[in-house]
């Protein structure tokens, strides 16, 4: 799968471990920053992650910040993005299956590397369940996005 991964400074150390994991699984990974532990604003990274998905350069995204919350808020401001904070395996797969999430956000101060790997595995293995109920709900999310 083609993935885009980004982090702020709080997520930078964990992101490094996750890049190794993702590439080891055979995924094509585009790292859009941050590239060192110096402070960076998470909305700037969220924009880069979202742009890669909206442009079709990546199929899904992963953002790592301190709690995952700021990354999720930032990514969700971008048209075409459905981002979710996931700190448990059930949410990591169900957000894709039911809500067609395309950016998973993880809090490096909340989860450790072992759980982050489990979350990523669940997220990447999940596929959108295209039943009429889920399609209708995702279309309503798109309508909210269009109407503001």
C-alpha positions as CSV (number, residue, x, y, z in Angstrom):
1,X,0.0,0.0,0.0
2,X,1.2,3.6,-0.7
3,X,1.3,5.4,2.6
4,X,2.1,8.9,3.8
5,X,3.4,9.4,7.3
6,X,4.0,12.6,9.3
7,X,4.6,13.7,12.8
8,X,5.3,16.7,14.9
9,X,8.2,16.9,17.3
10,X,6.4,15.0,20.0
11,X,5.7,12.1,17.6
12,X,9.1,12.2,15.9
13,X,10.8,9.4,17.9
14,X,7.9,7.0,17.6
15,X,7.5,7.8,13.9
16,X,11.1,6.6,13.2
17,X,10.3,3.2,14.7
18,X,7.0,3.0,12.7
19,X,8.7,3.9,9.4
20,X,11.0,0.9,9.9
21,X,8.0,-1.3,10.7
22,X,5.9,-0.1,7.7
23,X,8.8,-0.5,5.2
24,X,9.5,-3.9,6.7
25,X,5.9,-5.0,5.9
26,X,6.6,-4.0,2.3
27,X,4.6,-0.7,2.1
28,X,5.7,2.2,0.0
29,X,6.1,5.0,2.5
30,X,6.4,8.8,2.0
31,X,7.7,10.6,5.1
32,X,6.6,14.2,5.0
33,X,8.2,15.3,8.3
34,X,9.1,16.3,10.8
35,X,12.7,15.2,10.2
36,X,14.2,16.0,13.6
37,X,13.0,16.7,17.2
38,X,12.9,20.5,16.8
39,X,9.5,22.0,17.5
40,X,7.2,22.0,14.5
41,X,3.5,23.0,14.1
42,X,1.3,19.9,13.6
43,X,-1.1,21.7,11.2
44,X,1.7,22.1,8.7
45,X,2.4,18.3,8.8
46,X,-1.4,17.5,8.6
47,X,-1.6,19.6,5.4
48,X,1.2,17.6,3.9
49,X,-0.3,14.2,4.9
50,X,-3.7,15.3,3.6
51,X,-2.4,16.7,0.3
52,X,-0.7,13.3,-0.5
53,X,-4.0,11.5,0.0
54,X,-6.2,13.9,-1.8
55,X,-3.8,14.0,-4.8
56,X,-3.7,10.2,-5.0
57,X,0.0,9.9,-4.1
58,X,-1.0,7.9,-1.0
59,X,-3.9,5.6,-0.3
60,X,-3.8,6.1,3.5
61,X,-2.0,8.3,6.0
62,X,-0.6,8.0,9.5
63,X,0.1,10.9,11.8
64,X,1.9,10.8,15.1
65,X,1.8,13.7,17.6
66,X,1.7,13.9,21.4
67,X,-1.9,12.8,21.8
68,X,-3.1,12.3,18.3
69,X,-5.9,14.9,18.9
70,X,-4.2,17.9,17.2
71,X,-3.2,15.8,14.2
72,X,-6.7,14.6,13.8
73,X,-8.2,18.1,14.1
74,X,-5.7,19.4,11.5
75,X,-6.2,16.6,9.1
76,X,-10.0,16.7,9.3
77,X,-9.9,20.4,8.2
78,X,-8.8,19.3,4.8
79,X,-11.4,18.4,2.2
80,X,-11.5,14.7,1.4
81,X,-9.9,13.6,4.7
82,X,-11.5,11.5,7.4
83,X,-9.1,11.2,10.3
84,X,-9.5,9.4,13.6
85,X,-7.5,9.1,16.8
86,X,-7.0,5.4,17.5
87,X,-5.5,4.1,20.7
88,X,-7.2,0.7,20.7
89,X,-7.2,-2.0,18.0
90,X,-11.0,-2.1,17.7
91,X,-11.2,1.6,16.7
92,X,-8.2,1.2,14.4
93,X,-10.0,-1.3,12.2
94,X,-13.6,-0.2,12.7
95,X,-12.9,3.4,11.7
96,X,-11.9,2.1,8.2
97,X,-14.7,-0.5,8.0
98,X,-17.5,1.8,9.0
99,X,-16.3,5.4,8.4
100,X,-13.8,4.9,5.5
101,X,-11.1,6.7,7.5
102,X,-8.0,7.5,5.5
103,X,-5.8,9.0,8.2
104,X,-5.1,7.3,11.5
105,X,-3.7,9.5,14.2
106,X,-1.7,8.1,17.1
107,X,-0.5,9.8,20.3
108,X,3.1,9.0,21.0
109,X,2.6,10.1,24.7
110,X,-0.3,7.7,25.0
111,X,0.8,4.4,23.3
112,X,4.2,2.7,23.0
113,X,5.8,1.2,19.9
114,X,4.3,-2.3,20.4
115,X,0.7,-1.0,20.6
116,X,1.3,1.4,17.8
117,X,2.4,-1.5,15.6
118,X,-0.8,-3.4,16.5
119,X,-2.9,-0.4,15.7
120,X,-1.2,0.1,12.3
121,X,-1.6,-3.5,11.4
122,X,-5.4,-3.4,12.2
123,X,-5.8,-0.1,10.3
124,X,-4.0,-1.2,7.2
125,X,-5.7,-4.6,7.1
126,X,-9.2,-3.1,7.3
127,X,-11.4,-2.4,4.3
128,X,-14.4,-0.2,4.0
129,X,-17.6,-2.3,4.4
130,X,-19.6,-1.0,1.5
131,X,-23.1,-1.8,2.8
132,X,-25.7,0.8,2.0
133,X,-25.8,2.0,5.6
134,X,-22.1,2.7,5.7
135,X,-22.1,4.3,2.2
136,X,-25.0,6.5,3.2
137,X,-23.3,7.7,6.4
138,X,-20.0,8.4,4.7
139,X,-21.8,10.3,2.0
140,X,-23.5,12.4,4.8
141,X,-20.0,13.2,6.1
142,X,-19.0,14.4,2.7
143,X,-22.2,16.5,2.5
144,X,-21.3,18.1,5.9
145,X,-17.9,18.9,4.4
146,X,-19.4,20.5,1.3
147,X,-21.9,22.5,3.2
148,X,-19.7,23.7,6.0
